[in-house]
Amino acid sequence: MKQKIYILGIVTALIIFLGVIFKVNHWPGAGYMLILGIAAFILAFLPLSLRNHYKAEGNKQNLLLHVATWLTCFVVFTGMLFKIMHWPGGGIAMSISIPFPYIVFLPVFLVTTAKNKNFNIYNTVFVLLLLAAISVFSALLALNVSAERLRDSYNLSTHYIKVEKVLNQLPARNSQSTVCVKIDEALKIVYEYKESILKREGTSAEQWENAEGNVLVRHDSPDAAIIALSLASNEIVGEKLDNSLKTLIKELENTPGCEDLAKAIPSIFDLRQQYDDDPNRVFHNLTNTLSWTLIYLDGVETNLKLIKTVVSPND
């Protein structure tokens, strides 16, 4: 039995190791390997090894310690997996997994080992150092994943800003069509939103564009943009922009030749139908970081200007 457990442990470790290598190099299949490896470790190798150790030890008083060990590993590795895979709730999972060993495992470990007079104190020191190492690694992992996401967001922002600069250099069109008027109204709201958010950050739209996103102090602050917009206006956050985009869609639907464009807009601006009853529908996926909210608004601005170039007739 021990030999089979050892083989399972080696296979599991190899799968996780390969998954990490693939993830670092952004190769296909990295996610599947990490999910498979961590699932096999938590649900197969760890329970079998703990069960085998418990039977070999023959001390039923340590049952709680074995359960706490498995539960701690489950929470910590699951939190890491959620963060690495960018799944929803990854930040919350990491926030739970970092203190979990100290709140659950450590008290059980100390109470259990205190009853054993022959227990070596160096084992306690080793466990404490191991918990500290896990906490540091988890924190660094969270920071690295967040930093990677921020770099991607700033790169996306840079592309939006470059496209906007090109669009602004195009010859001005004096079309007074209703569609263009609705686009200008939506753009005005976007500018207001961005100004309110950046003002609370102590910067301006010009600085945001020229520095390509590197001027934010709290770029990874959750809900910072929602708070800024709430303080700047009495409206429900996102309601004005949401209504403006809905009006634009209806106008395009009634404009000959723009019907297909009207159908594509919900997808372009990420207006999902399941959020129709949510007053913050425009911002449903933007409550993670301040940077991503601003990048979404940059994307709305760029796409509105692109749509305007399509629907505006040549003078």
C-alpha positions in Angstrom: 0.0 0.0 0.0 2.8 2.4 0.9 4.5 1.8 -2.4 1.3 2.7 -4.3 0.9 5.8 -2.3 4.5 6.8 -3.0 4.0 6.2 -6.8 0.7 8.3 -6.7 2.6 11.1 -4.9 5.4 11.1 -7.5 2.9 11.2 -10.4 0.9 13.9 -8.7 4.0 16.0 -8.1 5.1 15.6 -11.7 1.8 16.7 -13.0 1.8 19.8 -10.9 5.4 20.5 -11.8 4.7 20.2 -15.5 1.6 22.4 -15.1 3.7 25.1 -13.5 6.2 24.9 -16.3 3.5 25.1 -18.9 1.8 28.0 -17.1 5.0 30.0 -16.8 5.6 29.5 -20.6 1.9 30.1 -21.4 1.7 26.7 -23.2 -1.6 25.1 -24.0 -2.9 22.6 -21.4 -1.3 24.3 -18.4 -4.7 24.8 -16.7 -5.8 21.2 -17.2 -2.6 19.9 -15.7 -2.7 22.2 -12.7 -6.4 21.3 -12.0 -5.7 17.6 -12.4 -2.5 17.6 -10.3 -3.9 19.6 -7.4 -7.2 17.7 -7.5 -5.3 14.4 -7.4 -3.1 15.7 -4.6 -6.1 16.9 -2.4 -8.6 14.2 -3.2 -6.4 11.1 -3.7 -2.8 11.3 -2.5 -3.3 13.3 0.7 -6.3 11.4 2.1 -4.7 8.0 1.4 -1.4 9.0 3.0 -3.0 10.5 6.0 -5.3 7.5 6.4 -2.3 5.2 6.1 -0.3 7.2 8.7 -3.3 7.3 11.1 -3.6 3.5 11.0 0.1 2.9 11.4 0.3 5.3 14.3 -2.6 3.7 16.1 -3.4 6.8 18.2 -7.0 7.8 17.8 -6.4 11.0 19.7 -4.6 12.4 16.6 -7.7 12.0 14.4 -8.5 15.7 14.7 -5.0 16.6 13.7 -5.2 14.5 10.5 -8.5 16.0 9.6 -7.2 19.5 10.2 -4.2 18.8 8.0 -6.3 17.7 5.1 -8.7 20.6 5.5 -5.9 23.1 5.6 -4.2 21.7 2.5 -7.6 21.7 0.7 -8.2 25.4 1.5 -4.7 26.5 0.8 -4.2 24.7 -2.5 -7.7 25.5 -3.7 -7.1 29.2 -3.0 -3.9 29.1 -5.0 -5.6 27.3 -7.9 -8.4 29.9 -8.0 -5.8 32.7 -8.1 -3.6 31.1 -10.7 -6.5 30.4 -13.0 -8.1 33.8 -12.6 -11.4 32.3 -11.6 -14.0 34.5 -9.9 -13.5 34.7 -6.2 -9.7 34.1 -6.5 -8.9 37.1 -4.3 -11.4 36.1 -1.7 -10.1 32.5 -1.8 -6.5 33.7 -1.2 -7.6 36.0 1.6 -9.2 33.0 3.4 -6.3 30.5 2.6 -3.5 32.7 4.0 -4.7 32.9 7.6 -6.5 29.5 7.6 -3.5 27.4 8.7 -3.0 29.7 11.7 -6.6 29.8 12.7 -7.5 26.1 12.2 -4.4 23.9 11.8 -2.0 25.5 14.3 -4.3 25.4 17.3 -5.2 21.8 16.7 -1.5 20.9 16.2 -0.4 22.6 19.4 -3.2 21.1 21.5 -2.6 17.6 20.1 1.2 17.7 20.5 1.0 19.2 24.0 -0.5 16.0 25.2 2.5 14.0 24.0 5.3 14.4 26.5 7.8 12.7 24.1 7.1 15.2 21.3 10.2 17.0 20.0 9.9 20.8 20.2 11.9 21.1 17.0 9.0 19.6 15.1 6.8 22.5 16.4 9.4 25.0 15.2 9.5 23.3 11.8 5.8 23.4 11.5 5.7 27.1 12.4 8.4 27.8 9.8 6.5 25.8 7.2 3.3 27.8 7.9 5.3 31.1 7.6 6.8 29.9 4.2 3.3 28.9 2.9 1.9 32.4 3.9 4.8 34.2 2.2 4.5 32.0 -0.9 0.8 32.5 -1.1 1.2 36.3 -0.7 3.9 36.4 -3.4 1.7 34.3 -5.7 -1.2 36.7 -5.2 1.0 39.7 -5.9 2.6 38.1 -9.0 -0.8 37.1 -10.5 -2.2 40.6 -9.8 0.9 42.2 -11.3 0.6 40.1 -14.4 -3.1 41.1 -14.8 -2.2 44.7 -14.3 0.5 44.6 -17.0 -2.0 43.0 -19.4 -4.6 45.7 -18.6 -2.1 48.5 -19.1 -1.0 47.0 -22.4 -4.7 46.9 -23.5 -5.1 50.5 -22.3 -2.1 51.5 -24.5 -3.6 50.0 -27.6 -6.9 51.8 -26.9 -5.2 55.1 -26.5 -3.2 54.6 -29.7 -6.4 53.9 -31.7 -8.1 56.9 -30.1 -5.2 59.2 -31.2 -5.5 57.9 -34.8 -9.3 58.4 -34.8 -8.9 61.9 -33.4 -6.7 62.8 -36.3 -9.3 61.9 -38.9 -11.0 64.8 -40.7 -13.9 66.1 -38.7 -17.4 65.2 -39.9 -20.3 67.5 -39.4 -23.0 64.9 -39.5 -25.9 65.8 -37.4 -27.6 62.4 -37.7 -29.5 61.2 -34.6 -27.1 58.3 -34.3 -24.0 60.5 -34.2 -25.8 62.7 -31.6 -26.5 59.7 -29.4 -22.8 58.6 -29.8 -21.6 62.0 -28.7 -24.0 61.9 -25.7 -22.6 58.5 -24.6 -19.0 59.8 -25.1 -19.7 62.8 -22.9 -20.9 60.4 -20.1 -17.7 58.3 -20.5 -15.6 61.4 -20.2 -17.5 62.4 -17.0 -17.0 58.9 -15.5 -13.3 58.9 -16.3 -12.8 62.4 -14.9 -14.6 61.6 -11.7 -12.5 58.4 -11.1 -9.2 60.0 -12.0 -10.0 63.2 -10.0 -10.4 61.1 -6.9 -7.0 59.5 -7.7 -5.4 63.0 -7.9 -4.7 62.8 -11.6 -6.2 63.7 -15.0 -7.3 62.1 -18.2 -4.2 63.6 -20.0 -1.9 62.2 -17.4 -3.6 58.8 -17.7 -3.2 58.7 -21.4 0.3 60.1 -21.6 1.6 57.8 -18.8 -0.3 54.8 -20.3 -2.0 53.9 -17.0 1.0 54.1 -14.7 -0.3 57.1 -12.8 -2.8 55.2 -10.6 -1.9 54.9 -6.9 -4.6 52.4 -6.1 -4.7 50.6 -9.4 -5.6 47.3 -7.8 -8.1 48.7 -5.3 -11.4 46.8 -5.4 -14.6 48.9 -6.0 -12.6 52.2 -6.0 -14.2 53.3 -9.2 -17.7 52.5 -8.0 -17.0 54.5 -4.8 -15.7 57.5 -6.9 -18.7 57.5 -9.1 -21.1 57.2 -6.2 -19.5 60.2 -4.5 -19.6 62.3 -7.8 -23.2 61.8 -8.5 -26.5 60.8 -6.9 -27.3 58.4 -9.8 -27.1 54.7 -9.5 -23.6 53.8 -10.6 -23.5 53.1 -14.3 -27.2 53.9 -14.9 -26.6 56.9 -17.0 -24.1 55.2 -19.4 -26.3 52.1 -19.4 -29.3 54.1 -20.5 -27.3 56.0 -23.1 -26.0 52.8 -24.7 -29.5 51.3 -24.7 -30.8 54.5 -26.5 -28.0 54.2 -29.0 -28.9 50.6 -29.7 -32.6 51.5 -30.3 -31.6 54.3 -32.6 -29.3 52.0 -34.7 -32.1 49.5 -34.9 -34.3 52.1 -36.5 -31.6 53.3 -38.8 -31.5 51.6 -42.3 -28.3 49.6 -42.8 -27.4 49.7 -39.1 -29.5 46.8 -37.9 -26.6 44.3 -37.7 -24.5 46.9 -35.9 -27.2 47.3 -33.3 -27.2 43.5 -32.7 -23.4 43.5 -32.2 -23.2 46.4 -29.8 -24.3 44.4 -26.6 -21.4 42.1 -27.3 -19.0 45.0 -28.1 -19.7 46.7 -24.8 -20.2 43.5 -22.8 -23.8 44.2 -22.1 -25.0 40.8 -21.1 -28.7 40.0 -21.0 -28.6 38.3 -17.6 -27.7 41.6 -16.0 -30.7 43.5 -17.4 -32.2 43.8 -13.9 -28.9 45.0 -12.4 -28.6 48.8 -12.2 -24.9 48.4 -12.3 -25.0 46.2 -15.4 -22.4 48.2 -17.3 -20.0 47.7 -14.4 -20.9 44.1 -13.5 -17.4 42.7 -14.3 -15.4 45.8 -13.2 -15.5 45.7 -9.4 -12.1 43.9 -9.2 -9.7 46.7 -9.8 -9.6 50.4 -10.5 -7.4 49.9 -13.6 -9.8 47.5 -15.2 -12.7 49.9 -14.8 -10.8 52.7 -16.5 -9.7 50.3 -19.3 -13.3 49.3 -19.8 -14.3 53.0 -20.2 -11.3 53.5 -22.6 -12.7 50.6 -24.6 -16.2 52.1 -24.7 -14.7 55.4 -25.8 -12.7 53.8 -28.6 -15.5 51.6 -29.9 -18.0 54.5 -29.9 -15.6 56.6 -32.0 -15.1 53.7 -34.4 -18.9 53.2 -34.7 -19.2 56.9 -35.4 -16.7 56.7 -38.3 -18.8 53.8 -39.7 -22.2 55.5 -39.5 -21.2 59.0 -40.4 -21.6 59.8 -44.1 -18.9 61.4 -46.1 -19.3 65.2 -46.3 
